[in-house]
Amino acid sequence: MEIPVNFECRRAGLSASAKIVQGESVKNSRLSPIRGKTVRLTVPALAILLFAGGIKVAYCTGSSRTQFPLYVSANNRYLVDKAGKPFFLNGDSAWEIDWQLTRRETEMYLEKRRQQGFNAIGVDAIPYSEWSDHVAEKDREGNPPFLKPGDFSTPNEAYFNRLGWLIKQAQEKDMLVLLIAADLGYAGLNKPQFNAHDGMWHAQYKTNGPEKCYEYGRFLGQHFGKFNNILWLMGGDRDPGDVKPEVLAMVRGLKETAPNQLMTYHAGSKSSGVFFQAEPWLDVNMSYGYRETYLMLAEDYNRTPTKPVFLGESGYEGESNDQRGGTPLRVRREAYWGVLYGAFGNMYGSCAWTFNTGWRDWIDSPGANQMKYFRSFFTSHKWYELKPDFDRRILTGGYEEGTEMATAAATPDGGFAVIYMPSERTVTLDLARLKHGMKIEWFDPVNGEIRPIAESLTANYGPASFTPPEKTFGSDSDWVLFLVSSP
């Protein structure tokens, strides 16, 4: 039976018609009144659709400031602030900002990132440099981190006071600082002309030994314990390996003097949970690697004991460490995959992280500007209640594999569901697993546009297929399909 439904798309100045087809399979249908197409929905019983045309753009930076400090939620899946508000991490990897930029440049950079919707930055506490001697490096005011180069027992107050100024600036802009205590550097990094021998500060961990690493940790906690917007990253781009005693000594010193600051470990292209899941000092997991991020997050989500996880690092915009490119699509794909498979947020990265020549060219990169839509989309909904659809009970068709994998998540009550597809295709959902009366819309992660599909669906319905509308502009064809129950 076919029931014609005519409607006007007043906001867009368009008109279209829709048809509901009972008990008929869906073939290459487009559920989008924007294109003026006929739509077909497979239902076992009669459903009623009311369409709303038009386009709206979703972007906001949040209605209230984060009330730092952050705590682990009661269910150990995400972080909350002092008021109990879930914290959605939308971070920027600005690793070398502290020693590479002047204060004026730092203020400009942080303000730009704030305007782009970022609420966190990743920072190396002491210089990491693959283009100069990191041990001898100084900040732009001429301060080295240690009075005796490479000696963790001789911290330079002037240097660390300036770092404290940066943390304060970030706090004033409502930003969390993910702070690496002393970046080990990845295994195999050998640039002897720059004093880098199989890593960055790895050699200094070994020469300082556990005792001085412990004292350095105590110093960091004493110096920065007053700040409530810090999440410590121990290690740095490397597994603990032969310096695990030194790493744990530094952890112990920090926890003794700053016991309330959260902490994780930055491993080498793998999760912190591989090494420290059962350790009480590991408050959250940092997921890192160049595999498809949904694979990594699925592993972290299912680790025990349960701990919150964020996507800390993967492909950067403009870089190609795994020879697979660093496009805006890639960084979007990583971010949406991560959250739908259990992450409480994402750390974006670009070529700006070194703050070498040309870093300003990356401030307004497409991927960076698109992260505000990523944050706004999720924080407009109860993202913290989402559960990954690992077994594909909701997304039953069109999911594909590899870099084309579509991922889905939904709240336990079926009142909110999200599907991310890296490229255009028809997807099939089992609507019987969701609430009735759902509003269904398309969200474009490139420009934040929302394309309404249906105001409501009511009846005992089952499988339905959806194909996205045409893009307003651009060549990337990734889309987000989301369903929300009516109030």
N, C-alpha and C positions, 0 to 999 in steps of 0.2 A: 504494500500500500504506500502511496506517495502523497505527501501533504505539502503543497506549496506554501511558503511563508514569505511575504513581501515586507520589506522594511526600508527605511531611509537612514542613510549615514549622515546625519545633519552636520556633525562636527567637521567631517572631512569634505563635505560638499559632494558626497558620492551617494549612489543608490545601488542596491544589489538585491538579489533574491536568494532564498535558501530552500533546500528540500531535505526533509527527513525521510529516510528510507528504512522501513522496518524489515529486519531479517535479511537484508541484502549485504553482500560482501562489499568492502570498500576497495576501490581500485583507483590509485593515483588521484585521490581527491584532495582538494585544498579547502581546509576549513578557515577561510579568510574572506570576510565581506569586503575588505579593502580592494581586492582584485575584481569584485563583482562576479565571482564564480558561483556555480551551483555547488553546494556542499552535500556530502552524503555521510551519514553516521550509522554504523551498524548497531542495532539495539534488539534485544530479545523481546522487549515490550516497548510500547509507544513512549517516546521521550518528547519533551517540549523544549525548544531552543528559542531564546530571545536574543537577537544579535544587537551589538552596539558598535557602530563604526567609529573610525577616527584613529588618530595617532597621538600618543602623549609620550613625553620624555621623562624618564625616571632618573632623578639625581638630587640627592641631598647629602649633606655631610653629617647629619645626625641632629636631633633636636636638643641634646644636652651633652655637656662635657662628661668625660669619664671621671669618675671619682676614684682616683688611685688611692691605695694600692689595689692590685688584682689578687684574686684568690681562686683556687680550684673549685669548680662547682660541686654541688652535693653528689651528682652522679659521675663525677670525674671525667666528663666529656668536653668541657670548655672552661673558660675563665669568666669570672664575674668581678665587677668592681665593688667598692665599699657599700654601695646602695643595693647590691644584688643584681645590677643590670648586666646581662651577658655582653662580653667584649668580643667583637668581631675583628680579628687582626687583618689589617690591610696595610702591609709594611713595604718599605723601600730599602733596598740594600745599598747603603751609603758608607761602605766599610771604611774608607780612608778620609772621611770628612774632617776628622778632628785635627789631623796634622797637616793636611794638604791645603785647607782653605783658611782665609782670614776670617775674622769675626763677622765682618760685613758680608762676605760671601756666604758664610754659614747661615746668617740670618735670612739672606735672600733665598738660599736653597730650601731651608726649612719652610719658609712661608709659601714658596711655590708648591712644595709637596703637600702642605696643608690644604692649599686651594684645590689640589688635584684629588683630595679625598683620602690621602694617606694618614694613618693614625699611629704609625710606628716607623722607626728607622733602625737598621742594623749598623753597628759601629765597632771598629777595632779600637780597643783601649790604648794599645801601643802600636807603632807603625808596622804595617805589613807592606813590603815593597819588593816587587820583582824587577825594578828598574834602578834601584840604588841600594846602598848598604842599610838595611833596616835597623841594625844595631846602632849605627851612628846617626840615624835620622833625627831631625828636630821638627817641632811644630813651626808655624809661620811667625811665631814670636821668639824663636831661637832657643826653645826649651827642649832638651832631650828627656826621654822618659826616666832615665836612670843617671845618677851622678857619675857612676862608674859604668861605662857601656856594657850592657848585657848582664849586669849584676842585679838580680831581683831584690837584693837586700838594701839597695840604695835608691829608692824611689825619689824622684825630683818633685817636690811639692808644687813648684811653679807649673810644671807640665800637667800634673793631675788636677790642679786648680782650674786650669783652662778647660780640661775635659769636663769638670764639674759645671763650668759655665755652659757648655754645650748641652749637657743633660738638663740643666735648668731651662734653657731656651726651648728644648723639645717639650718639656713639661708645660710651659706656658702656652704652647701650641697644641696641647692635648695629645701628646705623642708618647708612646712607650718607647724606651730605648733597649734594644737587644744588644747587649754589650759583651764582646769577646774579651776575656781577661788577658790572654796572651796567645795569639793565633799560632798554632803549631805549624801550619802550612802543609800542603799535601805531600804525601810520600813521593819521592822521585823528583821533587823540585830542586834542581841543582844549577845554581848560578854563582859559582865561587867568586866571580868578580864583584858580586854584590853581597858576599858573605852568607849566601844561602846554600846550605849543604844538606841535601835530602830533607827539605822542608824550610820553614821560616824560623820561628822561635823554638823549634824542636831541639836544636843543638843546645840552646840556652837552658831549656828544661833540664837536660842531662848534666850540664856543667854546674848548674845551681843546686841540683839535687832536691830531695824531698823537704829538707829543713828550710831552705830559702824559699822554695815554692809555697810552703805553709805560711811563712812570714809575709810573703807578697800577698797571699790570699787574705790574711788578717789586715794588712794595710788597706787593700781595696775595700773591705767591709767597713773598716773604721772611717775611711775617707768618703765613701759613697753611700753608707748605710742610711744617711738622712734623706736620701731620695726615695720616693715611693713609686717611681715610674721606670724601674729597671728590671729587666729579665736577663740574668746572666747566661752567657753561652760559654761553657768550658770547652777546652780543646781547641778545635778550629780546623776544619777541612781534613781531618785525619783521625783514624782510629787510635785509641789510647796506646796500644802496642807496648813498646819498650819504655814508655814514660808513664805508664799507668800509675805507679807509686807517686810520681811527682804530681800528676793530675789530681789524684785523690787527696794529696796533701794540700794542694791549693784550694780544692773544694772544702776541705775541713776548716782551713783558716777563714775562708769567706763565710761559711755557715756559722762559725763561732761569733763573728763580729757583725754579721748582717743576716740574722736567722730568718727574717720575714721576707727577704727578697727571693723571688722565684728563680729557678735554675734549671737548665737543660745542658745537653752536650751536643756539640757540633762535630759529628763524625765525618769520615771520608766517604762520601757518596753512599751513605746508608743511614739508617735510623739510629738515634741515640739508644733506643730500646734494645738494639742488638747486644749492647754491652752492659747497660745499666738499668734495665726495666725494673728490677726488684729493689734497687737502691732507694732508700727513703729520701735522699737529697734530690733525686731526679723528679722534679715536680711535673714537668710536661715533656713530651717527646717532640724532637725536631726531626721531621722526615726530609731526606735529602737524597737526590740521585737523578740520573738522566734516563731512567726507564719511564714509561708512561706513569704519570703520578697516581692514577687510580690503583695501579698495582701496589705501589709503596704504601699508600694510605690504607688499603684493605688490610695489609699486614699489620700496620700499627694499630688500627682500630680493634683488631682481634687479639692483641697482646694482653697478657695478664701479669700483674694486676692492671686494671683499666687505668689509663692516664690520658689526659688531653693531648692532642697532637696538632701541630700546625705544619704546613708545607714551608720549610725554611729555605730551601734552595733547589732549583732545577735549572732549566735552560734560561739564559738571560736574553733580553732583547738586544739584538745587534751582535751577539756572540754565537759561537758554534763549537763549543768544547767537545761535543759528541759528533760533529760533522753532520748535524741534522738541521742546521739553520737556527736563527733567532728572530723569527718574525713576530709581529704583534699577535697573530693567530696562535702561535705556540704558547706565548705567555698567558693568553686568555684561557686556552685549552687546559693548561696546567692548573690554573687557579680554580676554574669551575669543576674540573675533575676532582681536585683535592677536597673541596668543601662538600661535594655531593657524596664523597666516600669517607666522610667523618672528620675532616679537619675543621678547626675553629678559625681558620684564616690562612693567609698566604703572604709570603715575602716575594714581592716583585724585584727583578734585577735588570740592570741595563749596563751599557758600556760606561755610564757615568761613575761607576763605583770606585774607579781609581782616582778620579779628579785630576787626571792628566790632561794634556792639551786636547781640546775638543769636547770636554765634558759638558760645556754649556749647550752644545748642539743636541744633547740627549734629554735635556730637561723637558722639552715639549714633544717627546717622541710619542707616536700613536699609542703604543702599548701602555705607557705611563698615564696618559690622559684617559684611557679606557678603564683603568682600575677604579675610577670613581663610580662608574656604573656598576661594576662588580660589587663594591661595598654597598652602594645604595640599594641595589636589588635585594640582597640578602637581609640587610638590616631593616628593610621595609616589611619583613615577614618574620615568622618565628623559626629562623634558620637553626637555632640551637635545639629544636625538637626533632629535626630531621634524622631519619635512620636510613642508611644506605640500602638500596635495593639490590643487594648482592646476588640474590637468587632469581632475579628478574620475574618477580610475581606481578609487578606493576608494568614495567617496560618489557613487553613480551615479543616485540618484533621491531626490526630496524636498528638494532643496537650495534651491529657490526663488530670489528675487532681492531686491535692495534691503535694507531694514531687516529683512526676514525671511530673509535669506541664512543657510543652514547652512554651516558651514565644517568642514573635516576636516584631520587631519595624522596621519602614522604614521612610525614608525622605519623605516629602510631594510631591516632584517631582518624586518619584518612582525610583530614581537613586541609592539608597543604601538600602538594607534590611538585617536584621540579625535575625536568629532564633537560640535560645539555647534550646537544649534538654538534660535533666539530664541523660537520658539513651538511648540506641540504639533503634530506631524504624523508621518506614517509616512515613514521614510527607508529607502532600499535601499542595501546595501553589497555589494561584490564580495569575499566572504570568501576567494576563491581567491588574492587578493593578500596575505593575511595568514597567519600561522603556524597550524598545526593545534593543537588543544588549548587554545584561547583561553578565558579566563574573561571573561564579558560582564556588565557591570553598568550601571545607570543612576545618575547622580550629580545631585542637585538643588542647583544653585548658590545657591538662596535660603537653604537651611538646612543644607547639608552632608550630607544623608541619602544613603546609598548603598543602592540596591535591586538585589540580586543577580538575575541572569537565569539564567545557565547556568554550571556549574562547568567544563565542558569541551565542546569540539566536536571530534570526530575523524572524519576522512574527507576525501576530495577534494570539497569543497563549493564552491559558487559564490555566486550572488545570494541574499541573504536580506533580508527587510524587518522593521523594528522600529518599534513604536509605544510611546511612554512610558506609564507607569502614571499614575493620578490623583495629583495633589499632595496632600500631607498637609494643607497649609493655604496660604492666599494665592491671589491671582488670577493672578499671573504664571505663564506656562506654558513658560518656557525650561528646557531639559534638556541634560545632557551624557551621551552614550553613549560608553563606553570599553571597550576589549578589551585584555586582557593575557594573554600566554602564560604557561602554568603553569610553575613552576620545574622 
